[in-house]
Amino acid sequence: QVQLVESGGGLVQPGGSLRLSCAASTSLFIYDMGWYRQAPGKERELVATINIIGRTNYADSAKGRFTMSRDNAKKTVYMQMNSLKAEDTAVYYCWMGRSGMDYWGKGTLVTVSS
């Protein structure tokens, strides 16, 4: 059973930074990875993905502010989030996928508020 465990969420002021981590129970190197988020009353949306060769893709809302990375040796992916805004408030979910197989973490809450 593959498990993904997110950490690093919390309360931060607008303009602040957070670094999310997602630790996997299995090797990452054959999987694409991603971060999604779901704000209250909204659908889950893509934030960023990183493929097996490290190529990243970002939602327009994340471009220039968020950076996703992966460390296959540590079985962990990260997302550095800078210049956070109130509209970034959401539960952030880690995703792992390959050939139609999808795995999700339980999420970590990010709250951006003064």
C-alpha positions in Angstrom: 0.0 0.0 0.0 1.6 3.2 -1.2 1.4 6.1 1.4 2.0 9.7 0.9 2.4 12.0 3.9 2.4 15.7 3.6 3.9 18.1 6.1 4.9 21.8 6.3 1.5 23.5 6.3 0.5 26.1 8.8 -0.5 29.6 9.3 1.5 32.3 7.6 1.0 36.0 7.0 0.5 37.4 3.5 3.8 37.7 1.7 5.3 34.9 3.8 6.8 31.6 2.8 6.2 27.9 3.5 7.9 24.7 2.3 5.7 21.7 1.9 7.1 18.2 1.9 5.6 14.9 0.8 7.2 11.7 1.9 6.4 8.5 0.0 6.5 5.0 1.3 7.9 3.7 -2.0 10.5 4.7 -4.5 9.6 7.8 -6.6 11.8 7.5 -9.6 9.2 5.9 -11.9 6.4 8.3 -10.9 5.2 11.7 -11.9 4.5 13.8 -8.8 2.3 16.8 -8.1 0.7 19.1 -5.7 -3.0 20.0 -5.8 -5.0 22.1 -3.6 -8.6 22.5 -2.5 -9.9 25.7 -1.0 -13.1 25.9 1.0 -16.1 25.6 -1.3 -14.0 25.0 -4.4 -12.9 22.0 -6.4 -9.5 20.5 -6.2 -7.1 22.2 -8.6 -3.6 21.5 -9.9 -0.8 23.6 -8.5 2.3 22.0 -9.9 3.7 18.8 -11.3 7.1 17.3 -11.8 7.8 14.4 -14.1 10.3 11.6 -13.8 13.1 13.7 -15.4 12.4 16.7 -13.2 10.5 18.8 -15.7 8.0 21.0 -13.8 4.7 22.5 -14.8 2.8 25.1 -12.8 -0.6 26.6 -12.7 -0.7 30.2 -13.7 -1.5 31.1 -10.1 1.8 29.5 -8.9 4.2 30.6 -11.6 7.0 32.8 -10.3 6.1 32.1 -6.6 6.1 28.3 -6.1 8.9 25.9 -6.9 8.5 22.2 -6.9 11.4 19.8 -6.6 12.0 16.1 -6.0 14.6 14.1 -4.2 14.3 10.5 -5.3 16.9 9.3 -2.9 14.8 10.6 0.0 11.5 9.6 -1.6 10.3 13.1 -1.0 9.0 15.9 -3.1 8.9 19.5 -2.0 7.1 22.7 -2.8 8.6 26.0 -1.8 5.9 28.7 -1.7 6.9 32.3 -1.6 4.9 35.6 -1.6 1.9 33.8 -0.3 -1.5 35.4 -0.7 -4.8 34.9 1.1 -6.1 33.1 -2.0 -3.5 30.4 -1.5 -5.4 29.2 1.6 -6.3 25.6 1.0 -5.6 22.0 1.8 -2.6 21.0 -0.2 -2.5 17.4 -1.5 0.4 15.4 -2.8 -0.2 13.2 -5.8 1.8 10.4 -7.3 0.9 8.9 -10.7 2.0 6.5 -13.4 0.1 4.7 -16.2 -3.3 5.4 -14.8 -2.4 4.6 -11.2 -3.0 7.5 -8.9 -2.1 7.9 -5.2 -3.0 10.7 -2.9 -2.0 12.0 0.5 -4.4 13.2 3.1 -3.4 16.8 2.7 -1.8 19.6 4.8 -3.6 22.8 5.5 -2.1 26.1 4.5 -3.7 29.3 5.9 -2.6 32.7 4.7 -3.9 35.4 7.0 -2.9 38.4 9.0 
